[in-house]
Amino acid sequence: MPDAVARTERSGGGADDRDSRDGGNGTASATPDVRARTSGAQEPHLRPTPLPLRAVRVARVTVHVLQALATTAIVFPMVGVPRRQRLIRAWCVQLLRILRVEARIRGLPEGGLPGNLLIVANHISWLDIFVLNTVQPARFVAKAELARWPLVGRLVAGVGTLFIERERRRDTHKVNRHAADVLASGDVVAVFPEGTTTDGRDVLPFHGSLLQPIVDAAGHVQPVAIRYRKINGEHNDAPAYVGETSFMESFWRVTGERVLVVELYLGEPLPARSRHRRELSRAAEAAIRAALASPAGGSAPGTRGDRPA
């Protein structure tokens, strides 16, 4: 449960400033850095993680998940919501550290996020839930099939996830009513209104029905844009959970990353009182699209920026 991010170990050193001459012919030979690039060698932080280290990460994550299951079953029933949220955040922070995920956050107010808030984000990976929980532990609205996943399903159920059978309209209304009650009590709920995952290069049209609870609770919508990058700034497909990719395939790819950077952009909160859910949905979608079109990295003045795990 999280405050996320693995620190990047950078290799030091650089090329000698002086040109070496080749056999007195007056031509400058390539520096070691240039030779490495032209020979196709990868920078150390871009090379795949060795198999033994990936196996260690898998084992550590497995133990970490089992500890969380024990916590949700034994500790959660005996503590209040604030204590649960602290435990969730701390657990997610540690998970990202194990997986060497570095979260960079832009737009988070110094005082954190308020209650009666619906977090609305684009959806790329199973990692999204844990990353968002490092910013603000929230109750997620998720597909009912997630509850049937081994270990992970029990874990997300234990932290208060609201499961929905989207094919059943009646079930959607029931979950929306429950979410509205949760929000009105001052809690935070999170949804992925695209309804599915993408590879992160684009944003699908939002479904406005998932925003009805915050209209009923007269709270605010918090748009959050998510994108994953390599340490050199390139787009990273490793965490993408799309198409025929299985959870284990996606998880194994993530364990192979030396460092995985995730950027979170928090837009201006949108008041939901007396607004139509479709209007809110369009505004949140536009804010996320605009954020993803902005350059990578950095943190806005007066906000908390890059955070290491």
C-alpha positions in Angstrom: 0.0 0.0 0.0 2.0 3.0 -1.3 4.1 6.1 -1.6 5.9 4.9 -4.6 9.0 4.5 -6.5 12.3 2.8 -6.9 15.4 4.9 -7.0 17.4 4.7 -10.1 21.0 3.6 -9.9 22.8 5.5 -12.6 26.2 4.5 -14.0 28.7 7.3 -13.7 31.6 8.3 -15.9 31.8 9.9 -19.3 33.9 10.2 -22.4 37.3 11.8 -22.2 37.2 15.4 -23.6 40.4 15.0 -25.5 40.3 13.6 -29.0 42.6 10.6 -29.5 44.4 10.6 -32.8 44.5 7.6 -35.0 48.1 6.6 -35.9 49.1 10.2 -36.7 46.7 10.5 -39.7 44.9 13.4 -38.1 41.5 11.7 -37.9 39.7 11.6 -34.6 38.7 8.1 -33.5 35.3 7.5 -31.9 35.0 7.9 -28.2 33.9 4.8 -26.1 30.4 6.2 -25.7 30.0 6.7 -29.5 31.4 3.2 -30.2 28.9 1.7 -27.7 26.0 3.4 -29.4 27.1 2.6 -32.9 27.6 -1.1 -32.0 24.1 -1.3 -30.7 25.0 -1.7 -27.0 22.3 -0.7 -24.5 22.6 1.6 -21.6 22.8 -0.4 -18.3 19.4 0.9 -17.1 17.8 -0.2 -20.4 19.0 -3.8 -20.4 16.6 -6.5 -19.4 16.7 -7.6 -15.8 18.7 -10.9 -15.4 16.5 -14.0 -14.9 17.7 -14.7 -11.3 16.8 -11.2 -10.2 13.4 -11.4 -11.9 12.8 -14.7 -10.0 13.7 -12.9 -6.7 11.2 -10.1 -7.5 8.4 -12.6 -8.2 9.1 -14.3 -4.8 9.2 -11.0 -3.0 5.9 -9.9 -4.5 4.3 -13.2 -3.7 5.3 -12.9 0.0 4.2 -9.3 0.0 0.7 -10.2 -1.4 0.3 -13.0 1.2 1.2 -10.4 4.0 -1.5 -8.1 2.6 -4.1 -10.9 2.6 -3.3 -11.6 6.2 -3.6 -7.9 7.0 -7.0 -7.4 5.3 -8.3 -10.5 7.0 -7.0 -10.0 10.5 -6.1 -6.3 11.0 -8.6 -4.4 8.9 -11.7 -5.6 10.9 -10.2 -4.1 14.0 -9.1 -0.7 12.8 -10.8 2.4 11.4 -10.7 3.9 7.9 -7.7 6.3 8.5 -5.6 3.4 9.7 -6.6 1.2 6.8 -5.7 3.9 4.4 -2.3 4.3 5.9 -1.7 0.6 5.7 -2.9 0.5 2.1 -0.6 3.3 1.0 2.4 1.9 2.8 1.8 -1.5 1.2 1.5 -0.1 -2.3 4.7 2.0 -1.8 6.6 -1.2 -0.9 5.1 -3.1 -3.9 6.4 -0.4 -6.3 9.8 -0.5 -4.6 10.0 -4.3 -5.1 9.0 -3.9 -8.8 11.4 -0.9 -9.3 8.5 1.4 -10.3 9.3 5.1 -10.0 6.3 7.4 -9.7 6.5 11.0 -10.8 3.5 13.1 -9.7 2.4 16.5 -11.0 -0.4 18.5 -9.6 -0.9 17.0 -6.1 -1.8 19.7 -3.6 0.4 20.0 -0.5 -2.4 19.1 1.8 -3.4 16.0 -0.3 -6.8 15.2 -1.8 -10.1 15.9 -0.1 -13.0 13.6 0.6 -16.2 13.2 -1.4 -13.9 12.9 -4.5 -14.2 10.7 -7.6 -10.8 10.0 -9.1 -11.2 9.5 -12.9 -8.2 8.0 -14.8 -7.2 6.5 -18.1 -6.5 2.7 -17.8 -3.4 0.9 -19.0 -2.4 -1.8 -16.5 -3.3 -3.7 -13.3 -0.5 -1.6 -11.8 -2.7 1.5 -12.1 -4.7 0.7 -9.0 -1.6 0.3 -6.8 0.0 3.5 -8.3 -3.1 5.6 -7.6 -3.2 4.2 -4.1 0.2 5.8 -3.4 -1.4 9.2 -4.1 -4.7 8.6 -2.3 -6.1 5.2 -1.1 -9.5 4.9 -2.7 -12.3 2.4 -3.2 -12.1 1.3 -6.8 -15.1 0.3 -9.0 -13.9 -2.7 -11.0 -15.2 -5.5 -13.2 -16.6 -8.4 -11.3 -14.2 -10.8 -13.1 -11.3 -9.2 -11.1 -12.7 -10.7 -7.9 -12.2 -14.2 -9.4 -8.4 -13.7 -10.0 -6.2 -15.9 -7.7 -4.8 -13.9 -4.8 -5.1 -10.5 -6.5 -8.9 -10.8 -6.5 -9.0 -11.5 -2.8 -6.6 -8.7 -2.1 -8.6 -6.0 -4.0 -11.8 -7.2 -2.4 -10.2 -6.9 1.0 -9.5 -3.2 0.5 -13.1 -2.3 -0.3 -13.3 -2.6 -4.1 -16.8 -2.2 -5.5 -17.4 -5.0 -8.1 -19.7 -4.4 -11.0 -21.3 -6.7 -13.6 -21.4 -4.1 -16.4 -23.7 -6.3 -18.6 -26.4 -6.1 -16.0 -28.0 -2.6 -15.9 -29.6 -3.3 -12.5 -26.2 -4.2 -11.0 -24.7 -0.9 -12.3 -27.5 1.1 -10.6 -26.9 -0.8 -7.3 -23.2 -0.1 -7.4 -23.7 3.5 -8.3 -26.0 4.0 -5.3 -23.5 2.4 -3.0 -20.7 4.5 -4.4 -22.8 7.7 -4.0 -23.3 6.8 -0.3 -19.6 6.1 0.2 -18.7 9.5 -1.4 -21.3 11.4 0.6 -19.7 10.0 3.8 -16.4 11.7 2.8 -14.6 8.8 1.2 -12.7 8.7 -2.1 -13.8 6.4 -5.0 -11.8 5.8 -8.2 -13.0 4.7 -11.7 -11.6 3.9 -15.1 -14.4 5.2 -17.4 -12.8 3.9 -20.6 -14.3 0.6 -19.5 -11.2 -1.3 -20.7 -7.4 -1.0 -20.9 -5.3 0.5 -23.7 -1.5 0.6 -24.5 -1.4 4.1 -23.1 -0.8 5.8 -26.5 -4.4 7.1 -26.7 -7.5 7.6 -24.6 -10.8 5.8 -25.4 -14.1 7.7 -25.0 -15.4 7.8 -21.4 -18.6 6.2 -20.3 -20.5 8.8 -18.3 -22.6 6.4 -16.3 -19.7 5.7 -13.9 -19.7 9.4 -12.9 -23.3 9.5 -11.7 -22.4 8.8 -8.1 -20.3 12.0 -7.7 -23.2 14.0 -9.2 -25.6 12.5 -6.7 -23.1 13.2 -3.8 -22.5 16.8 -5.1 -18.7 16.3 -4.8 -15.8 16.8 -7.2 -14.2 14.8 -10.0 -10.4 14.6 -10.0 -9.0 13.8 -13.4 -5.7 11.8 -13.3 -3.6 11.0 -16.5 -1.4 8.0 -16.3 1.5 7.1 -18.6 4.4 4.7 -18.4 7.9 5.4 -19.7 11.4 4.0 -19.7 14.0 5.9 -17.7 15.1 7.6 -20.9 11.7 9.0 -21.6 10.5 6.6 -24.2 7.0 5.0 -24.1 7.0 1.7 -22.2 4.7 -1.1 -23.2 5.8 -3.5 -20.4 2.9 -2.8 -18.0 0.2 -2.7 -20.7 -2.6 -5.2 -20.0 -4.4 -5.3 -23.4 -5.7 -7.7 -26.0 -4.9 -11.4 -25.4 -2.2 -10.6 -22.8 -2.6 -12.6 -19.6 -2.0 -11.1 -16.2 1.0 -13.4 -15.7 2.5 -12.3 -19.0 2.1 -8.6 -18.1 3.4 -9.2 -14.6 6.5 -11.1 -15.9 7.2 -8.2 -18.4 7.1 -5.7 -15.5 9.6 -7.8 -13.4 12.0 -7.5 -16.4 12.2 -3.8 -16.3 15.3 -2.3 -14.6 13.3 0.8 -13.8 9.7 1.5 -14.8 8.7 5.2 -14.7 5.0 6.0 -14.2 3.9 9.7 -14.6 0.7 10.9 -12.9 -0.8 14.3 -13.9 -3.6 15.6 -11.6 -5.8 18.2 -13.3 -8.0 20.8 -11.7 -10.9 19.2 -9.7 -14.2 19.5 -11.5 -17.3 20.4 -9.3 -20.1 17.9 -9.9 -23.0 19.7 -8.2 -25.9 20.3 -10.6 -23.9 19.0 -13.7 -24.8 16.2 -16.0 -22.6 13.1 -15.9 -22.0 13.3 -19.7 -20.7 16.9 -19.4 -18.5 15.9 -16.5 -17.2 12.9 -18.4 -16.3 15.0 -21.5 -14.5 17.5 -19.3 -12.5 14.8 -17.4 -11.6 13.1 -20.7 -10.5 16.4 -22.3 -8.3 17.2 -19.2 -6.6 13.8 -19.3 -6.0 14.0 -23.1 -4.4 17.4 -22.6 -2.2 16.2 -19.8 -1.0 13.2 -21.9 -0.1 15.6 -24.7 2.2 17.5 -22.5 6.0 16.9 -22.2 7.2 14.2 -19.8 8.7 14.7 -16.4 8.8 17.6 -13.9 6.5 18.8 -11.2 4.3 21.9 -11.1 5.2 24.7 -8.8 3.6 24.4 -5.4 2.9 20.7 -5.8 4.6 17.5 -4.8 6.7 16.2 -7.6 8.9 13.2 -8.2 8.6 10.7 -5.3 10.9 7.7 -4.9 9.9 4.3 -3.6 
